Amino acid sequence: MAMTSYGEMFADHLSEDSIRGSLSTALLGCRVDCYPVVASTMDEARKAALESAPDGTLVLAEEQTGGRGRFQRTWVSPPGVNLYLSIVLRPESSALSQLGMMASLALAKALQGFTRGAAQVSIKWPNDVRIGGKKVGGILIENVLKGDRAGFSIVGMGVNVNLDPGEYPEIRDIATSLRRELGHTVSRLALLAAILGEMEELYITIQGGGSVREEWSALLDTLGRRIRVAWGDQVYEGYAEGVDGEGSLLLRRPDGSLQALSAGEVTLQV
């Protein structure tokens, strides 16, 4: 009998046709670029955007050899078990500050639908999605501006679907997957469709001038805690009091002052 790889055991096939057939969205996934292996879907999406790919273009890969998260951290990206995707968006300038909120909220809501209350889904500010306090998905946002106007944005997302984090010493204590939490394999196509469905609704909201901050902040597990954050070369400690309309963390410092920390500049340490 031929040996079956870990990825082959649990993969449901991702192709342009299978993805299109699973989606019910009108905008997100209007164009699908699906690759067996890329360095990073973010890089491929950027290339597509620079070549005039339309709003909603979806770029996926079965495997990434150079997957990355915020601050160029490596994202473990083995083949056939997870979702690695990037979406080209062409948002209104007024919507730019909410893209991270939109993406992490969409993923959290999709995961809630799969877990059906069997596990606690939350968001670690600014946009790491967790189940039971362990990371299951991450978001990366890159904006390209034309002058003071939005040119295009790339929303990148990595989701641990059928991964066994125990096989990777660097993440085994901090990461989880849907399969680990639910005790059975999960269709990546079904999860992808759920994520994009949630995201499209939220994207329409922010494009129309609405806000997703309240719904997003309700899922933040960071608020109400004493935390430590690195902001550039500075380290601050204080009480995570709330978030403002653009998603910046409002930190109440020991001297009583309130400091707004932008998601793009901060690493949450505890």
ZIZI-V547038 format. One record per backbone hydrogen bond with DSSP energy under -0.5 kcal/mol. NH is the residue of the N-H (numbers start at 0). CO is the residue of the C=O. If there is no record, write none. Layout:
{{NH;CO} {NH;CO}}
This chain:
{{8;4} {9;5} {10;6} {14;12} {18;14} {19;15} {20;16} {21;17} {21;18} {22;18} {22;19} {28;55} {29;26} {32;57} {33;31} {34;59} {37;62} {43;39} {44;40} {45;41} {46;42} {47;43} {48;44} {49;45} {50;46} {50;47} {51;48} {52;47} {55;87} {56;53} {56;87} {57;30} {58;85} {59;32} {60;83} {61;34} {62;35} {63;76} {64;37} {65;38} {68;72} {71;68} {72;69} {74;66} {75;73} {79;61} {80;77} {82;158} {83;60} {84;156} {85;58} {86;154} {87;56} {88;86} {88;152} {94;91} {95;91} {95;92} {97;94} {98;95} {101;97} {102;98} {103;99} {104;100} {105;101} {106;102} {107;103} {108;104} {109;105} {110;106} {111;107} {112;108} {113;109} {114;110} {115;111} {117;114} {120;118} {121;129} {122;218} {123;127} {124;122} {127;123} {128;126} {128;136} {129;121} {130;133} {131;119} {133;130} {134;173} {135;128} {136;128} {137;157} {138;126} {139;155} {141;153} {143;151} {144;142} {145;148} {146;144} {148;145} {150;143} {151;143} {152;88} {153;141} {154;86} {155;139} {155;153} {156;84} {157;137} {158;82} {159;135} {160;158} {161;80} {164;162} {166;163} {167;164} {168;166} {170;167} {171;167} {173;170} {174;170} {175;134} {177;159} {178;160} {180;176} {181;177} {182;178} {190;186} {191;187} {192;188} {193;189} {194;190} {195;191} {196;192} {197;193} {198;194} {199;195} {200;196} {201;197} {202;198} {203;199} {204;200} {205;201} {206;202} {207;203} {208;205} {209;204} {215;211} {216;212} {217;213} {218;215} {219;216} {220;122} {221;122} {223;239} {224;221} {226;224} {226;237} {228;235} {229;266} {230;228} {230;233} {231;229} {231;264} {233;230} {235;228} {237;226} {238;251} {239;224} {239;237} {240;238} {240;249} {241;249} {243;247} {246;243} {248;260} {249;241} {250;248} {250;258} {251;238} {251;249} {252;250} {252;256} {253;236} {255;252} {258;250} {258;256} {260;248} {260;258} {261;259} {264;261} {265;261} {265;262} {266;229} {267;265} {268;227} {268;266} {269;227}}
